[in-house]
Structures are given as structure tokens and as C-alpha cells.
Amino acid sequence: MAEKSFEKLRKKTTLELREIAKGLEGEGIPGFANLGRNELLLALCRATGVPEDQYKHLKLVDKKPLKDRIETLKGERDAALQARDGAQLSRVRRKIHRLKRRLRAASL
């Protein structure tokens, strides 16, 4: 495969990455159709021999716990609104904001 650079792979869309994974000879990447973009990118880097120092910063984040925590905090936010507790409302909104930013960063 000619794509041995993390930067070249990173710029491709998820569909293009799946096409590359499908085209790998031999074992390939099992279950590539169900992988998210970052997981697919990491698997492709390992399968194609991209040097690890190029992609070692790539972090896989499990999004489900983050989304669950945001939902819990939204309940706390609603309770703080009902109680008219401005300080608690501010704290909870800030936590929601931070978690949403982590969630978006995980998608890049």
C-alpha cells in the first residue's frame, strides 16, 4: 500500500478509510464496517505499517459514558433551574460544556 503516512490517512473520509480496509489483502481488519473513524484509522495505521510515533497521540475515547454523564447532568441542571440556585446551575452548565468539548474532540 502506498499510504504509509498517518497524515495522508487522517485526511481521508471514513468511507475512503473503509475502502482501504476492504482492499487490504490477507486478514485485513475484521469488523471494519462497524468501527468508528478513529478506531478505523488506528487499525489501518497498525495494519499498513505506519510508524507508531506518527499516530501514538491518537486516543480512543469511549463516548457512551460521556453521553450518559451529560444526560445525568442535564437532570441536575433542570433541578437547579427549578430551585433557582444560580451557583449550582453555573457549575452544572460548566461541567456539561466541558464534557461536550471532550466528546467533540474525540470525534476529530
C-alpha positions as semicolon CSV with decimal commas, in nm:
position;residue;x (nm);y (nm);z (nm)
1;M;0,000;0,000;0,000
2;A;0,132;0,344;-0,089
3;E;-0,037;0,523;0,204
4;K;0,221;0,482;0,479
5;S;0,175;0,825;0,627
6;F;-0,062;0,899;0,913
7;E;-0,129;1,246;0,772
8;K;-0,243;1,104;0,437
9;L;-0,476;0,861;0,610
10;R;-0,605;1,123;0,854
11;K;-0,725;1,347;0,571
12;K;-0,942;1,074;0,420
13;T;-1,311;1,035;0,492
14;T;-1,449;0,740;0,684
15;L;-1,583;0,588;0,361
16;E;-1,241;0,614;0,197
17;L;-1,081;0,453;0,502
18;R;-1,331;0,167;0,484
19;E;-1,250;0,116;0,117
20;I;-0,880;0,094;0,203
21;A;-0,957;-0,154;0,484
22;K;-1,167;-0,364;0,246
23;G;-0,884;-0,368;-0,007
24;L;-0,620;-0,496;0,235
25;E;-0,502;-0,839;0,136
26;G;-0,483;-1,127;0,379
27;E;-0,661;-1,100;0,711
28;G;-0,728;-0,728;0,676
29;I;-0,921;-0,559;0,952
30;P;-1,203;-0,774;1,089
31;G;-1,525;-0,582;1,151
32;F;-1,402;-0,267;0,978
33;A;-1,757;-0,172;0,873
34;N;-1,858;-0,131;1,238
35;L;-1,558;0,071;1,350
36;G;-1,569;0,444;1,416
37;R;-1,336;0,678;1,233
38;N;-1,064;0,695;1,499
39;E;-1,071;0,321;1,561
40;L;-1,055;0,253;1,188
41;L;-0,769;0,499;1,146
42;L;-0,574;0,336;1,428
43;A;-0,633;-0,015;1,288
44;L;-0,527;0,095;0,940
45;C;-0,210;0,253;1,074
46;R;-0,119;-0,070;1,250
47;A;-0,212;-0,289;0,954
48;T;-0,022;-0,086;0,694
49;G;0,298;-0,040;0,890
50;V;0,277;0,333;0,965
51;P;0,544;0,413;1,226
52;E;0,385;0,428;1,571
53;D;0,537;0,765;1,656
54;Q;0,313;0,923;1,389
55;Y;-0,013;0,808;1,547
56;K;0,068;0,746;1,913
57;H;-0,116;1,066;2,009
58;L;-0,441;0,926;1,868
59;K;-0,664;0,850;2,164
60;L;-0,969;0,632;2,159
61;V;-1,240;0,759;2,388
62;D;-1,546;0,559;2,484
63;K;-1,827;0,806;2,417
64;K;-2,108;0,619;2,593
65;P;-2,001;0,711;2,950
66;L;-1,958;1,074;2,846
67;K;-2,305;1,087;2,694
68;D;-2,456;0,917;2,999
69;R;-2,288;1,167;3,230
70;I;-2,417;1,459;3,020
71;E;-2,772;1,323;3,048
72;T;-2,734;1,294;3,426
73;L;-2,604;1,649;3,445
74;K;-2,896;1,776;3,238
75;G;-3,127;1,639;3,508
76;E;-2,922;1,822;3,771
77;R;-2,937;2,136;3,557
78;D;-3,316;2,117;3,541
79;A;-3,333;2,068;3,918
80;A;-3,109;2,371;3,974
81;L;-3,333;2,575;3,744
82;Q;-3,642;2,472;3,941
83;A;-3,468;2,552;4,270
84;R;-3,343;2,884;4,129
85;D;-2,993;2,800;4,251
86;G;-2,771;3,014;4,030
87;A;-2,439;2,889;4,167
88;Q;-2,529;2,522;4,122
89;L;-2,672;2,596;3,777
90;S;-2,347;2,759;3,673
91;R;-2,137;2,465;3,797
92;V;-2,353;2,208;3,621
93;R;-2,359;2,401;3,294
94;R;-1,980;2,432;3,303
95;K;-1,948;2,053;3,354
96;I;-2,182;1,987;3,063
97;H;-1,981;2,225;2,846
98;R;-1,651;2,052;2,930
99;L;-1,793;1,706;2,862
100;K;-1,937;1,815;2,528
101;R;-1,599;1,956;2,427
102;R;-1,430;1,625;2,518
103;L;-1,694;1,442;2,315
104;R;-1,633;1,662;2,010
105;A;-1,256;1,631;2,045
106;A;-1,293;1,252;2,048
107;S;-1,467;1,272;1,711
108;L;-1,180;1,450;1,537
